[in-house]
Amino acid sequence: MFTSQVSFNVGNGSASKPLFQPISYDNNSFFDILFNTTQQIVYITQDNADLVNIRTNYLSLLQKIHDDYGIHAASRNYERISTDNSVYVDVYDQITVLISNTSDDALHLLLTLSRETLMAAFHSVTLHSGNITLHIEKTILQQKVNDLLTQANSEIIQNSTTSGQFAIVRNFQLAPVYNYYIQVYGVPVYGAGFDPIRISFLAEILTSLSINPYN
C-alpha cells in the first residue's frame, strides 16, 4: 500500500497494479461531455425560431401583461388594472396571434398561460367592482331602513311628555366617496391619506349608481 501498488491473485499466479491512476482528460471525459452538452443547449436555444421571434417582437407585450395586469391581480390591487376595453382587446389579439404562430410545445403552453393571466386579471376587475356595488346598495338600503326607524321613534318621543337636559351634537358628514372608501378599504394609515386611484375607482361606481361621489 505504501508503494502505491496493490497485489492480487490471477489464476495460479499473482500480479500488481498502481493504486492511484493518473487522471486522463480525453475527449470522453466528464468535463468534455458537460461542455459539449452545454454548447448544444446554447445552439438549440439560439436556433429556436419561436424564442427568437418572442425576444425580437413580443417581449414588450409579455412585459405589459405582467406589469399592467398580472402583478396587480396577484397582489389584489384590482383598482390598478386598466379597464380600457380597447387596450385589453388589442393586447389579447396580439398574444393570440403569437400563440397561433408558435410551434414549440413548451413555449405554446407558457404563452397560453400568459393569455389566461390577462383574461383572469381583466375579469377580476369586473367581479371586484360588482362586489363593491352590491356592498354600496346594501348600505343604502340599510340606511333607508334606519331612517324609517329613526323617524318612527322621533314621532313617539315628540308625542310624549319629556323633561330634563338636552345636549347638542354636531355631526360631520363625509362625502359619499370617502364614506364608502372607509367601509370598503378601512381607515387610511395615519399620514398616508386616501388612495387617489381607489377614490377614482369608487367614484366611477357611485356615478353608475346615480350617486354624486363628492356631494
FIKE-729709 format. One record per residue (C-alpha): residue in one letter; x, y negated, z; residue number from 0. Coordinates in nm, 2 decimals. Layout:
// FIKE-729709
   code        u        v        w   pos
      A        X        Y        Z   NUM
...
This chain:
// FIKE-729709
   code        u        v        w   pos
      M     0.00     0.00     0.00     0
      F     0.28    -0.24     0.08     1
      T     0.44    -0.18    -0.26     2
      S     0.10    -0.26    -0.42     3
      Q     0.10     0.10    -0.56     4
      V    -0.19     0.35    -0.50     5
      S    -0.11     0.72    -0.54     6
      F    -0.38     0.97    -0.63     7
      N    -0.41     1.33    -0.75     8
      V    -0.47     1.42    -1.11     9
      G    -0.52     1.79    -1.17    10
      N    -0.22     1.97    -1.03    11
      G     0.00     1.67    -1.02    12
      S    -0.01     1.31    -0.89    13
      A     0.01     0.96    -1.03    14
      S     0.01     0.60    -0.91    15
      K    -0.11     0.26    -1.04    16
      P    -0.08    -0.11    -0.92    17
      L    -0.34    -0.20    -0.65    18
      F    -0.38    -0.56    -0.79    19
      Q    -0.44    -0.60    -1.16    20
      P    -0.35    -0.94    -1.32    21
      I    -0.65    -1.14    -1.44    22
      S    -0.68    -1.15    -1.81    23
      Y    -0.86    -1.43    -1.98    24
      D    -0.96    -1.27    -2.31    25
      N    -1.25    -1.36    -2.54    26
      N    -1.48    -1.13    -2.34    27
      S    -1.40    -1.29    -2.00    28
      F    -1.69    -1.42    -1.79    29
      F    -1.59    -1.78    -1.84    30
      D    -1.57    -1.74    -2.21    31
      I    -1.92    -1.59    -2.22    32
      L    -2.06    -1.86    -1.99    33
      F    -1.91    -2.13    -2.21    34
      N    -2.04    -1.98    -2.53    35
      T    -2.38    -1.93    -2.38    36
      T    -2.39    -2.30    -2.27    37
      Q    -2.29    -2.41    -2.61    38
      Q    -2.56    -2.21    -2.77    39
      I    -2.82    -2.37    -2.54    40
      V    -2.70    -2.71    -2.63    41
      Y    -2.71    -2.64    -3.00    42
      I    -3.06    -2.49    -2.97    43
      T    -3.18    -2.80    -2.79    44
      Q    -3.02    -3.03    -3.04    45
      D    -3.17    -2.83    -3.33    46
      N    -3.53    -2.82    -3.18    47
      A    -3.72    -3.04    -3.42    48
      D    -4.02    -3.08    -3.18    49
      L    -3.79    -3.21    -2.90    50
      V    -3.61    -3.44    -3.13    51
      N    -3.95    -3.58    -3.25    52
      I    -4.07    -3.64    -2.89    53
      R    -3.74    -3.81    -2.79    54
      T    -3.75    -4.03    -3.10    55
      N    -4.11    -4.12    -3.14    56
      Y    -4.32    -4.03    -2.84    57
      L    -4.11    -4.07    -2.52    58
      S    -4.26    -4.41    -2.45    59
      L    -4.61    -4.26    -2.49    60
      L    -4.54    -4.00    -2.23    61
      Q    -4.39    -4.26    -2.00    62
      K    -4.71    -4.47    -2.04    63
      I    -4.93    -4.17    -1.94    64
      H    -4.71    -4.12    -1.63    65
      D    -4.69    -4.49    -1.53    66
      D    -5.04    -4.61    -1.61    67
      Y    -5.25    -4.31    -1.53    68
      G    -5.09    -4.00    -1.37    69
      I    -4.89    -4.17    -1.09    70
      H    -5.20    -4.38    -0.98    71
      A    -5.43    -4.08    -0.98    72
      A    -5.18    -3.87    -0.78    73
      S    -5.15    -4.14    -0.52    74
      R    -5.52    -4.21    -0.52    75
      N    -5.48    -4.57    -0.62    76
      Y    -5.77    -4.54    -0.87    77
      E    -5.82    -4.91    -0.89    78
      R    -5.49    -4.95    -1.06    79
      I    -5.58    -4.72    -1.35    80
      S    -5.68    -4.91    -1.66    81
      T    -6.05    -4.87    -1.75    82
      D    -6.00    -5.02    -2.10    83
      N    -6.16    -4.76    -2.32    84
      S    -5.99    -4.87    -2.64    85
      V    -5.65    -4.83    -2.48    86
      Y    -5.74    -4.48    -2.35    87
      V    -5.87    -4.37    -2.69    88
      D    -5.55    -4.49    -2.86    89
      V    -5.33    -4.30    -2.61    90
      Y    -5.55    -3.99    -2.63    91
      D    -5.53    -3.99    -3.01    92
      Q    -5.15    -4.02    -3.01    93
      I    -5.09    -3.74    -2.77    94
      T    -5.34    -3.52    -2.96    95
      V    -5.16    -3.58    -3.29    96
      L    -4.83    -3.49    -3.11    97
      I    -4.97    -3.17    -2.97    98
      S    -5.11    -3.07    -3.31    99
      N    -4.76    -3.12    -3.47   100
      T    -4.57    -2.93    -3.20   101
      S    -4.49    -2.56    -3.28   102
      D    -4.28    -2.48    -2.97   103
      D    -4.50    -2.30    -2.73   104
      A    -4.34    -2.44    -2.41   105
      L    -4.35    -2.80    -2.54   106
      H    -4.70    -2.74    -2.66   107
      L    -4.81    -2.64    -2.31   108
      L    -4.63    -2.93    -2.14   109
      L    -4.79    -3.18    -2.38   110
      T    -5.13    -3.03    -2.33   111
      L    -5.08    -3.08    -1.95   112
      S    -4.99    -3.44    -2.02   113
      R    -5.31    -3.50    -2.21   114
      E    -5.52    -3.33    -1.94   115
      T    -5.34    -3.56    -1.69   116
      L    -5.45    -3.86    -1.90   117
      M    -5.81    -3.74    -1.91   118
      A    -5.83    -3.65    -1.54   119
      A    -5.69    -3.99    -1.44   120
      F    -5.92    -4.19    -1.66   121
      H    -6.23    -3.99    -1.55   122
      S    -6.13    -4.02    -1.18   123
      V    -6.19    -4.40    -1.20   124
      T    -6.55    -4.34    -1.31   125
      L    -6.60    -4.10    -1.02   126
      H    -6.44    -4.34    -0.77   127
      S    -6.64    -4.63    -0.90   128
      G    -6.96    -4.42    -0.88   129
      N    -6.89    -4.32    -0.52   130
      I    -6.84    -4.68    -0.42   131
      T    -7.16    -4.79    -0.60   132
      L    -7.36    -4.53    -0.41   133
      H    -7.20    -4.64    -0.08   134
      I    -7.30    -5.00    -0.15   135
      E    -7.65    -4.91    -0.25   136
      K    -7.68    -4.71     0.07   137
      T    -7.56    -5.00     0.27   138
      I    -7.81    -5.24     0.11   139
      L    -8.10    -5.00     0.18   140
      Q    -7.99    -4.96     0.54   141
      Q    -7.97    -5.34     0.57   142
      K    -8.32    -5.38     0.44   143
      V    -8.44    -5.12     0.70   144
      N    -8.26    -5.30     0.97   145
      D    -8.41    -5.64     0.87   146
      L    -8.76    -5.49     0.88   147
      L    -8.70    -5.35     1.22   148
      T    -8.55    -5.68     1.34   149
      Q    -8.84    -5.88     1.21   150
      A    -9.09    -5.65     1.38   151
      N    -8.90    -5.67     1.71   152
      S    -8.89    -6.05     1.68   153
      E    -9.27    -6.07     1.64   154
      I    -9.32    -5.86     1.95   155
      I    -9.08    -6.08     2.16   156
      Q    -9.24    -6.41     2.03   157
      N    -9.59    -6.28     2.14   158
      S    -9.47    -6.20     2.49   159
      T    -9.41    -6.44     2.78   160
      T    -9.04    -6.47     2.85   161
      S    -8.83    -6.68     3.08   162
      G    -8.46    -6.70     3.15   163
      Q    -8.15    -6.83     2.99   164
      F    -8.08    -6.84     2.62   165
      A    -7.74    -6.80     2.45   166
      I    -7.64    -6.95     2.12   167
      V    -7.43    -6.72     1.90   168
      R    -7.26    -6.83     1.58   169
      N    -7.21    -6.56     1.32   170
      F    -6.96    -6.59     1.03   171
      Q    -7.07    -6.40     0.72   172
      L    -6.81    -6.29     0.48   173
      A    -6.86    -6.29     0.10   174
      P    -7.01    -5.96    -0.01   175
      V    -6.69    -5.85    -0.19   176
      Y    -6.48    -5.89     0.13   177
      N    -6.75    -5.73     0.34   178
      Y    -6.77    -5.42     0.12   179
      Y    -6.39    -5.42     0.09   180
      I    -6.37    -5.37     0.47   181
      Q    -6.63    -5.09     0.46   182
      V    -6.46    -4.90     0.17   183
      Y    -6.09    -4.96     0.24   184
      G    -6.09    -5.07     0.60   185
      V    -5.95    -5.40     0.75   186
      P    -5.63    -5.51     0.57   187
      V    -5.30    -5.47     0.76   188
      Y    -5.21    -5.78     0.95   189
      G    -5.02    -6.02     0.73   190
      A    -5.09    -5.83     0.41   191
      G    -5.43    -5.97     0.32   192
      F    -5.69    -5.83     0.08   193
      D    -5.55    -5.64    -0.22   194
      P    -5.65    -5.86    -0.52   195
      I    -5.67    -5.55    -0.75   196
      R    -5.92    -5.38    -0.52   197
      I    -6.11    -5.71    -0.48   198
      S    -6.14    -5.74    -0.86   199
      F    -6.24    -5.37    -0.88   200
      L    -6.52    -5.42    -0.62   201
      A    -6.63    -5.75    -0.78   202
      E    -6.70    -5.56    -1.11   203
      I    -6.91    -5.30    -0.93   204
      L    -7.11    -5.57    -0.73   205
      T    -7.17    -5.76    -1.05   206
      S    -7.30    -5.45    -1.22   207
      L    -7.55    -5.42    -0.93   208
      S    -7.65    -5.78    -0.98   209
      I    -7.48    -5.89    -0.66   210
      N    -7.28    -6.21    -0.66   211
      P    -6.94    -6.10    -0.52   212
      Y    -6.85    -6.43    -0.37   213
      N    -7.18    -6.57    -0.26   214
